Amino acid sequence: MVAMDFENIRPYNEEEALQAIQRIVKHDKFYSILSFVFGQERGKEMAAQAARSQSITEFQHNFMRPLVWEIVKNTTENLSVSGFKVLQSETPHVFIGNHRDITLDSSILATLLQDYNITLAITWGDNLMASPFVTDLGKINRTITVFRGGSPREILLNSKRLSTYIRKLITEENLSVWIAQRKGRSKNGDDRTDPGVLKMLSLSGKGSFPDKIKSLNIRPVCVSYEWEPCDIQKVKELYISSKENYIKSEDEDLNSILGGVTGQKGRVHYSIGKSVNEKLENFKTGIPNNEHLLRLSELIDVEIFENYRLWPNNFLAWDRLNHSSKFESRYSADTERAFEKRIAELLEKAKPLGGNDDEFIKLFLSLYAKPLQNKLTHGLSLDSPM
């Protein structure tokens, strides 16, 4: 494919980024966000720093990095990591991640990877380009636009274009790429890989299916939030979806972005998993690609399950859902009080929907219990990844 084919999906180049920076710093919403995150005085300083940026790298270092760390400081109790030390800057990866928050999953990962001299491009659904302001912010920060709609022919062409562009970044430009393991965030706590994502990645390259995948250096990456900032919204969406066809409101994605940024998350852990390349060596030749896709998606799932860091509320949710006291030694009265407070807030916000409180509580418990259940189902250690 020629470069022109990527025009509608690629991030901004340096010239476009400089123009976008000037548009961003003149936007009213920009100052509102900075005042909220940093306070009024420091917000003005950060705006000036952003305006002085003369390149994408400067904008990310002088503005985005401090912004992400300020959000982490204000909305998390602690951020921990595991598995990063094996990464090498000269070996780019496709990081396939579980997806819990619209922007923070990848934004925090990109910031963490800077300490390892790894530059990350991020795939972003076209539905998130909610306004010129959000589009500018995304494309300055190396987002790749994923077009999901259209006719079957258009979907195939878009998938081939995306696959080829990701491969170009990995094999020619030494850039790593983050992509969610499936379309949209996990709403129910069950982190499962859509084989369609892997099929898209295999639409470019040469050789057998394992050869095409190997050259992308896929590594699963797992983020574990103690408290999901949008958990109540997710439960409400699951409830409505169980009764009728769920239709997003016009500003729902933007509200979810803001909710994720501002919501309290408790403790957060990022874990880099093992490369799938070694396991690809054991894939047999001569079997249908669909079997390869299913097997690889299962391998990625188990790696994410294994690397999920369980928090006390995961054990409490599992016990309550199963009317059990099996894991009572892993949580405290403080955990129970925090959980009750969260449930009370959920039930208050769910009142306009009608319905039975028990239904909402069960959905809420399931969201937090599922990571533990996935470990139990696969016989994995319940201890924290190191």
SULHU-V581475 format. One line per field, one symbol per residue. phi: phi as a letter, one per 30 degrees, with the letter a starting at -180 (. if undefined). A space follows every 10 residues. Layout:
# SULHU-V581475
phi->???
This chain:
# SULHU-V581475
phi->.deedcedbd dddddddddd eddddcdedd dddddddcjd ddeddddddd dddcaddddd ddbddddddd deddbbdabb baiddddbdd cdbccccdbc becdedddee dddedchccc cbdbdddddd aedddedddd chdcdcccdj dedddddddd ddeddddddd dcchcdbcbd dadiddccic dcddedddde dddbjbjded dddedchdbd bbcbcdbddc dddddddddd ddcaddcdde cddddddddd dcddcidbbc bcdddddddd dcdddiceed dedddddddd edddedcddd cedddddddd dchbbecddc bbdddddddd dddddedddd eddiiceddd ddddddeddd eddddddcic dcdddc
